[in-house]
Amino acid sequence: MAEQWNELYPPTKWPVLAFTGAPATFPVQESNRHLHKYLVWSDTILSKAQNFISSLPRGPFIGIHLRNGIDWVRACEHVEHSPNLFAAPQCLGYRNEHGVATLQLCLPSENSIIKKLKRVAKSIGAKSVFVASDNDLMIDKLTQALKKMKVSIHHREPSEPHVDLAILARANHYIGNCVSSFSAFAKRERDAVGFPSSFWSFPLEKERTKKSEHTEL
C-alpha cells in the first residue's frame, strides 16, 4: 500500500497533501503517537508564539493548561466509569497499568493546582507562567499564590488555541491535564524534542483536601 501511495503521489510532485480529517483515530492510539514529530507550525502561528514568549520576563517560564469549562465538568462526572476517557492513557497507560482515572485527575482542585505550580516554579527557578484555558484562567488566584516567589502570571488576549499550543510546547516546563486531548497535543510535541512535562494530580496520590474541593472549579 505504501508503494502504491508513493507511485500515485510522489513527494516531488505532491510535497503537501491536505486532508479533511486527522490521519489517525481519536483519541490518539499508542502506535500513532510518534507521528507528532512531523508537525510543523505555519509561519503565522510560530511568529505569534515566539513574539509572545519574547514579551515575558527574562528567565524560565512554565506553560500550564487548565481545562475547567462547564462541558468539561460534566464530562469528568463520568471519568470513573471510563478508565480511558479522552487522553487519559497518556498518564494511566493504554491498559491502565499506571492506575485508574479519578475525578481529581480529570478536574484537579484549585489547591492542588497551586501546590503543584509552586513546586515546579521553585524547582526550575521560573520567572513567569503562561496560562491557557477554555474557561477560568485563575489569573488573580495564581498571581496571589506566587506573589512571594516573584513569579508573574500571563495569558494571551484574545486567546488563539493553536498559538496557545505552540507556546505551551516551548515552555521550560509544561503542566497539563491527563485527560484533556488539548493538553496531550502539547505534551506530544514536547516529547518529540525531549522537553520536560508533568500533569496535575499525577502520579496518583491521596489528596489531603476534601472531596468538596473537586467541584470548586
Secondary structure, 3 states (H helix, E strand, C coil): CHHHHHHHCCCCCCCCCCCCCCCCCCCCCHHHHHHHHHCCCCHHHHHHHHHHHHHCCCCCEEEEEECCCHHHHHHHCCHHHCCCCCCCHHHHCCCCCCCCCCHHHHCCCHHHHHHHHHHHHHHHCCCEEEEEECCCCCHHHHHHHCCCCCCEEECCCCCCHHHHHHHHCCCCEEEECCCCHHHHHHHHHHHHHCCCEEECCECCCCCCCCHHHHHCC
